[in-house]
Amino acid sequence: MIWSLILTGLFFVLMSYVEVSGVRGYKTTLDQIAAPLNVLSDVYNVSFFKIPLSIGAIISFFSLSLSCLNAGARILFPMARHSVFPAAIGRAHSKNQTPHVAISVYIIVMVLVPIGFSLFTDTLTAFNDAGTLAAFAFLFAYFLISIAAPVYLRRIDQLKPGHIVLAVLAVLCLFVPTVGSVYPVPPYPVNLFPYIFIAYMVIGGLWLFVVSRRIPNVLPEIEADLEAVLQHAPLHEETEMAISEGVVID
């Protein structure tokens, strides 16, 4: 897992430098180019690369959509089983034991969001705006993980000085894209995105508060389930057998 992050991170950095360097002196700045790799193909007289590059981009976008669908549906599924969302979303398929309702609900959301963006702007801008909003969520999650990791290690008496150093470095590195997202102040409506994200988080927090007041033990139950997942990974032999036989395990 660590090496996959290192390799993909290096790849992103390398490609960023390639694109920035490649359009140096070009009539259009990089942030205004819809398909930078296709433009680079024309600039450097290798236009035959445009078709395979476009096919690769389509496959990449499709794979990304599937990963988001899988992750989002499997978050909705347990939350529905804990009454955070309607119970129907937490139903598993009678034969395949898949979260088919959660998948259906989430894919509808995935379709409606870009359609909603596209009503007010062009497709490329809608894509960039959705990615920018998502970036705030990623950064927020990374900040929380970087802070929670040393706290958790201290709780289980495994905290070492190196862990603290890594956590501090992670937080400092995360400040770079965070500050860059809000300063210099981006143009409208991107300048509103931080406030939209904060409002989204506040609404989610209030909803969890309402659910916890309605069902007093729901938050401890969610925490217990998360702890159980960590404690039972990898799966025990009897659990694997039960899953292979299609048994729903609570």
C-alpha positions in Angstrom: 0.0 0.0 0.0 2.8 2.4 0.9 4.7 1.7 -2.4 1.5 2.1 -4.4 1.1 5.6 -2.9 4.8 6.5 -3.5 4.8 5.3 -7.1 1.5 7.0 -8.0 2.6 10.2 -6.2 5.9 10.3 -8.2 4.0 9.6 -11.4 1.7 12.6 -10.7 4.7 14.9 -9.9 6.5 13.8 -13.0 3.5 14.3 -15.3 2.8 17.7 -13.8 6.4 18.8 -14.7 6.0 17.3 -18.1 2.8 19.3 -18.8 4.1 22.5 -17.3 7.4 22.3 -19.2 5.7 21.2 -22.4 3.4 24.2 -22.8 6.0 26.7 -21.9 5.7 29.5 -24.5 2.5 28.1 -25.9 -0.3 30.6 -26.7 -2.7 29.2 -24.1 -1.8 28.7 -20.4 -2.1 25.2 -19.0 -5.1 25.9 -16.8 -7.1 26.9 -19.9 -6.3 23.8 -21.9 -9.0 21.2 -21.9 -6.9 18.3 -23.1 -3.2 19.1 -22.3 -1.8 15.8 -23.5 -3.5 16.1 -26.8 -2.2 19.6 -27.2 1.3 18.5 -26.4 0.9 15.8 -29.1 0.2 18.5 -31.7 2.9 20.9 -30.4 5.6 18.2 -30.6 4.3 16.7 -33.9 3.2 13.3 -32.5 -0.5 13.8 -33.2 -1.0 10.1 -33.7 -0.8 9.8 -29.9 -4.0 11.7 -29.4 -6.4 8.7 -30.0 -4.6 6.3 -27.6 -4.3 9.1 -25.1 -8.0 9.8 -25.3 -8.9 6.1 -25.0 -6.7 5.9 -22.0 -8.4 8.9 -20.4 -11.8 7.4 -21.0 -10.8 4.1 -19.4 -9.2 6.0 -16.5 -12.4 8.0 -15.9 -14.5 4.9 -16.1 -12.3 3.1 -13.6 -12.4 6.2 -11.3 -16.2 6.2 -11.5 -16.4 2.5 -10.5 -14.0 3.1 -7.6 -16.1 6.0 -6.3 -19.3 3.9 -6.8 -17.9 1.0 -4.9 -16.6 3.1 -2.0 -19.6 5.3 -1.7 -22.1 2.5 -1.8 -20.2 0.6 0.8 -20.4 3.6 3.1 -24.1 4.1 2.6 -24.7 0.4 3.2 -23.5 0.2 6.9 -24.7 3.7 7.7 -28.2 2.6 6.6 -28.0 -0.5 8.7 -27.3 1.8 11.7 -30.3 3.9 10.9 -28.3 6.9 9.7 -30.0 6.6 6.3 -33.3 4.8 5.5 -33.1 1.0 6.3 -33.9 0.0 2.7 -30.5 1.3 1.6 -28.9 -1.3 3.9 -30.6 -4.3 2.3 -28.4 -6.9 0.7 -29.3 -8.8 -2.4 -31.1 -12.1 -1.5 -28.9 -14.1 -3.8 -25.6 -12.2 -4.4 -25.4 -10.6 -1.0 -24.3 -7.3 -2.7 -25.5 -3.9 -1.5 -27.6 -3.4 -4.6 -29.9 -0.7 -3.2 -27.0 1.4 -1.9 -25.3 1.0 -5.3 -28.4 2.1 -7.1 -28.9 5.1 -4.8 -25.3 6.2 -5.1 -25.1 5.9 -8.9 -28.2 8.2 -9.1 -26.3 10.7 -7.0 -23.2 10.3 -9.2 -25.4 11.1 -12.3 -27.3 14.0 -10.8 -24.3 15.9 -9.5 -22.6 16.4 -12.9 -25.9 17.1 -14.5 -26.6 19.8 -11.9 -23.2 21.3 -12.6 -23.7 21.2 -16.3 -26.9 23.3 -16.1 -24.8 26.2 -15.1 -21.5 25.7 -16.9 -19.7 23.7 -19.6 -18.7 20.0 -19.2 -15.0 20.7 -18.5 -15.7 23.3 -15.9 -18.2 21.0 -14.3 -15.7 18.3 -14.1 -13.1 20.6 -12.6 -15.6 22.1 -10.1 -16.6 18.6 -8.9 -13.0 17.6 -8.5 -12.2 20.8 -6.6 -15.0 20.2 -4.1 -14.0 16.6 -3.7 -10.4 17.8 -3.0 -11.5 19.6 0.2 -13.0 16.4 1.5 -9.8 14.5 0.8 -7.7 17.1 2.5 -10.0 17.2 5.5 -9.8 13.4 5.8 -6.1 13.4 5.5 -5.7 16.1 8.2 -7.9 14.0 10.5 -5.9 10.8 9.8 -2.6 12.6 10.4 -3.8 13.9 13.7 -5.6 10.7 14.8 -2.8 8.3 13.9 -0.3 9.3 16.7 -3.2 9.7 19.1 -4.3 6.1 18.4 -0.7 4.8 18.6 -0.3 6.5 22.0 -3.5 4.9 23.2 -2.2 1.4 22.4 1.4 2.2 23.7 3.1 2.0 20.3 3.8 5.6 19.7 7.4 6.4 18.7 9.2 9.7 17.9 9.3 8.8 14.2 5.5 8.5 14.1 5.2 12.1 15.5 7.7 13.4 13.0 5.8 11.8 10.1 2.5 13.1 11.4 3.9 16.6 11.6 5.4 16.4 8.1 2.1 15.1 6.7 0.2 18.1 8.3 2.7 20.6 6.9 2.6 19.0 3.4 -1.2 19.1 3.5 -1.2 22.8 4.3 0.4 23.4 0.8 -2.6 22.4 -1.3 -5.0 23.7 1.4 -3.6 27.2 1.3 -3.2 27.0 -2.4 -6.9 26.3 -2.8 -8.0 29.5 -1.1 -5.1 31.9 -1.7 -4.8 33.7 -4.0 -8.6 33.9 -3.9 -9.9 32.0 -6.9 -12.6 33.4 -9.2 -16.3 33.0 -8.7 -17.8 30.5 -8.0 -14.7 28.5 -7.0 -14.1 31.0 -4.2 -17.4 29.8 -2.6 -16.4 26.2 -2.5 -14.7 26.2 0.9 -17.9 27.6 2.4 -20.0 25.1 0.5 -17.8 22.3 1.9 -18.0 23.7 5.5 -21.8 23.9 5.2 -21.9 20.3 3.9 -19.9 19.1 6.9 -22.0 21.1 9.3 -25.2 19.6 7.9 -23.8 16.1 8.1 -22.7 16.7 11.7 -26.1 18.0 12.6 -27.8 15.0 11.0 -25.5 12.6 13.0 -26.4 14.6 16.2 -30.1 14.2 15.4 -29.7 10.5 14.8 -27.7 10.0 18.0 -30.4 11.8 20.0 -33.1 9.6 18.4 -31.1 6.4 18.8 -28.8 6.9 21.8 -26.4 4.0 21.2 -25.9 4.4 17.4 -22.5 6.2 17.5 -20.9 3.7 19.9 -22.3 0.9 17.8 -20.7 2.4 14.7 -17.4 2.7 16.5 -17.7 -0.9 17.8 -18.2 -2.1 14.3 -15.2 -0.3 13.0 -13.1 -1.7 15.8 -14.4 -5.2 15.1 -13.4 -4.9 11.4 -9.8 -4.0 12.5 -9.6 -6.7 15.0 -10.9 -9.4 12.7 -8.8 -8.7 9.7 -7.7 -10.9 8.0 -11.0 -12.9 8.2 -11.2 -16.0 10.3 -11.6 -19.2 8.5 -15.2 -19.7 9.6 -16.0 -16.2 8.5 -14.6 -16.7 5.0 -16.5 -20.0 4.8 -19.8 -18.2 5.8 -19.2 -15.5 3.2 -18.5 -18.1 0.5 -21.8 -19.8 1.3 -23.7 -16.5 1.0 -24.4 -16.0 4.7 -25.1 -12.5 5.8 -23.0 -11.7 8.8 -24.0 -8.9 11.2 
